[in-house]
């Protein structure tokens, strides 16, 4: 299945926090969007890999994704190696996205920055035809996306582009809260409170979206960075 946008976040729920509004907006515009989580998030303090898999499926239904899968790269201990690059390359060639979205350049969680490096390297290598990969026993064609963007996570990074997601804010929050084991959930028992399970965490997520929105005269926005210089056909595309 060819996708317009493929999101490659390191943990289930990273995409929801970083770019769910943008996902929803593009799906509403008729684009096909999918998520391939790199890891199962099995090292998370709360919940389990199995629970997070169920939560990811629930969120996928809320977002209306065309596809969601997990590459099952080891949480916490992966590096930017050939073994894991090939896993990402296979996913990129499978979905042939025009745009990839992935984790921030650097962040509070060290997996985020390392995932960024892994996905950027893999996105380039996926375009080299002499790298052979197979899916369901069939050889894959080379494919390189036109753009790789990075959502902004815990650390503040000045965005290169902002997307107005005001219309989709409530649905974004619904997709985040589908991960009831991870975020504030009075019904969840047994696991200790964490940095992200505090009710304050969702408030800071909203504060960031409001801050970005204010910059473009919108109520809520999501920010992205790009290593490439971004161009437009006309100055009026900036309006």
CORHUDA-V248268 format. One record per pair of residues at least 4 apart in sequence whose C-alpha atoms are under 7 Angstrom apart, sorted by the first residue. I is the first residue (numbers start at 1). J is the second residue. D is the distance in Angstrom with one decimal. If there is no record, write none. Layout:
# CORHUDA-V248268
I:J:D
I:J:D
This chain:
# CORHUDA-V248268
1:95:5.6
2:95:4.6
2:96:5.4
2:97:6.5
3:32:5.1
3:33:5.7
3:34:6.8
3:95:5.4
3:96:6.2
3:97:4.9
4:31:6.0
4:32:5.2
4:33:6.0
4:97:4.9
4:98:5.3
4:99:6.4
5:32:6.6
5:33:4.8
5:34:6.5
5:97:5.2
5:98:6.1
5:99:4.8
5:100:5.8
6:33:5.9
6:34:5.1
6:35:5.7
6:97:5.7
6:99:6.4
6:100:4.9
6:101:6.4
7:15:7.0
7:34:6.3
7:35:4.7
7:36:6.3
7:100:5.6
7:101:4.6
7:102:5.8
8:35:6.0
8:36:5.2
8:37:5.7
8:38:6.6
8:101:6.1
8:102:4.9
9:14:5.8
9:15:5.9
9:37:5.2
9:38:6.1
9:102:5.1
9:103:5.7
10:37:5.7
10:38:4.6
10:39:5.7
10:111:6.9
10:112:6.5
10:115:5.9
11:37:5.9
11:38:6.4
11:39:5.6
11:40:6.4
11:41:5.3
12:37:5.8
12:40:6.6
12:41:6.5
12:52:6.9
12:56:6.2
13:17:6.3
13:176:6.6
13:179:7.0
14:18:6.0
15:19:5.5
15:20:6.1
16:20:4.5
16:172:6.8
16:175:6.2
16:176:5.5
17:176:6.4
18:151:5.4
18:152:6.2
18:153:6.2
19:23:6.2
19:151:6.5
19:222:6.5
20:24:6.1
20:172:5.3
21:25:6.1
21:165:5.2
21:168:5.5
21:169:6.3
21:172:5.4
22:26:6.2
22:163:6.7
22:165:6.4
23:27:6.2
23:33:6.8
24:28:6.1
24:63:6.0
24:168:6.6
25:29:6.4
25:165:7.0
25:168:6.9
26:30:6.5
26:31:5.4
27:31:4.8
27:32:6.1
27:33:6.6
32:66:6.0
33:65:5.7
33:66:5.7
34:65:5.4
34:66:5.4
34:67:4.6
34:68:5.6
35:67:6.4
35:68:4.8
35:69:6.6
36:68:5.6
36:69:4.8
36:70:5.3
36:71:6.6
37:69:6.4
37:70:4.7
37:71:6.2
38:70:5.9
38:71:4.9
38:72:6.0
38:73:5.7
39:70:6.4
39:71:6.2
39:72:4.8
39:73:4.8
39:74:5.9
39:75:5.4
40:49:5.4
40:70:6.8
40:72:5.9
40:75:6.7
41:49:6.0
41:75:5.6
42:48:5.9
42:49:4.7
42:75:6.2
43:75:6.3
46:181:6.0
46:182:6.1
46:191:5.5
47:51:6.1
47:52:7.0
47:181:5.2
48:52:6.1
49:53:6.1
50:54:6.6
51:55:6.3
52:56:6.0
52:179:6.9
53:57:6.3
54:58:6.3
55:59:6.2
55:178:5.7
55:179:5.1
56:60:6.1
57:61:6.5
58:62:6.5
58:178:6.3
59:63:6.2
59:175:4.9
59:178:5.6
60:64:5.9
60:65:5.4
60:68:6.8
61:65:6.7
62:175:6.0
63:175:6.8
71:87:6.8
73:78:6.8
73:84:7.0
74:78:5.8
76:111:6.2
79:114:6.9
80:84:6.7
80:85:6.7
80:117:6.8
80:118:4.9
81:85:6.0
82:86:6.0
83:87:6.8
84:88:6.5
85:89:6.0
85:118:6.5
85:122:5.3
86:90:6.1
87:91:6.6
88:92:6.2
88:119:6.9
88:122:6.1
89:93:6.1
89:122:5.5
89:123:6.8
89:126:5.1
90:94:6.0
90:133:6.3
90:135:7.0
91:95:6.3
92:96:5.6
92:97:6.9
92:126:6.9
93:126:6.7
93:140:6.5
93:141:6.6
93:142:6.4
93:143:5.5
96:143:6.1
97:145:5.8
98:145:4.7
98:146:5.4
98:147:6.8
99:145:5.5
99:146:6.0
99:147:4.9
99:148:5.9
100:145:6.7
100:147:6.3
100:148:4.8
100:149:6.2
101:148:5.8
101:149:4.7
101:150:5.5
101:151:7.0
102:116:6.3
102:149:6.4
102:150:4.9
102:151:6.4
103:112:5.5
103:113:6.8
103:115:6.4
103:116:5.2
103:150:5.3
103:151:5.7
104:112:6.1
104:113:6.0
104:116:6.2
104:150:5.2
104:151:5.5
104:152:5.4
104:153:6.3
105:113:5.0
105:116:5.9
106:112:6.3
106:113:4.3
107:112:6.1
107:113:6.2
107:153:6.9
107:154:6.2
107:155:5.4
108:154:6.3
108:155:6.5
110:114:6.5
111:115:5.9
112:116:6.3
113:117:6.5
114:118:6.2
115:119:6.0
116:120:6.1
117:121:6.1
118:122:6.1
119:123:5.9
120:124:6.6
121:125:6.2
122:126:5.8
123:144:6.0
123:145:6.8
124:144:6.2
126:142:5.7
126:143:5.5
126:144:5.7
127:142:4.8
127:143:4.6
127:144:4.4
128:142:5.9
129:142:5.1
133:139:5.9
133:140:5.7
134:138:5.2
134:139:4.4
134:140:5.4
135:139:6.5
135:140:6.6
148:226:6.7
149:224:6.1
149:225:5.8
149:226:5.1
150:224:5.3
150:225:5.2
150:226:6.5
151:223:6.2
151:224:4.6
151:225:6.6
152:156:7.0
152:157:6.4
152:223:6.1
152:224:6.1
159:223:5.2
159:224:5.2
159:225:5.1
160:224:5.9
160:225:4.8
160:226:6.5
161:223:5.8
161:224:5.4
161:225:6.6
162:221:6.2
162:222:5.6
162:223:4.5
162:224:6.4
163:221:5.2
163:222:5.3
163:223:6.5
164:213:6.6
164:218:6.2
164:220:6.1
164:221:4.4
164:222:6.8
165:169:6.1
165:220:5.6
165:221:5.0
165:222:6.8
166:218:6.8
166:219:5.6
166:220:4.7
166:221:6.7
168:172:6.1
169:173:6.4
170:174:6.3
171:175:6.3
172:176:6.4
173:177:6.1
174:178:6.3
177:183:6.5
179:183:6.4
180:185:5.9
181:188:6.6
182:196:6.9
182:197:5.7
183:196:5.8
183:197:4.0
183:198:6.9
184:197:4.5
184:198:5.5
184:199:5.3
193:197:5.8
193:198:6.8
194:198:6.6
196:201:5.4
197:201:6.9
199:203:6.8
200:204:6.3
201:205:6.3
202:206:6.3
203:207:6.1
204:208:6.2
205:209:6.4
206:210:6.1
207:211:6.1
208:212:6.2
209:213:6.0
209:220:4.9
209:221:5.0
209:222:6.0
210:214:6.1
210:219:5.8
210:220:4.8
210:221:6.7
211:215:6.9
212:220:6.7
212:221:5.3
212:222:6.6
212:223:6.8
213:217:6.0
213:218:4.5
213:219:5.1
213:220:4.3
213:221:4.4
214:218:5.7
214:219:6.5
232:237:6.6
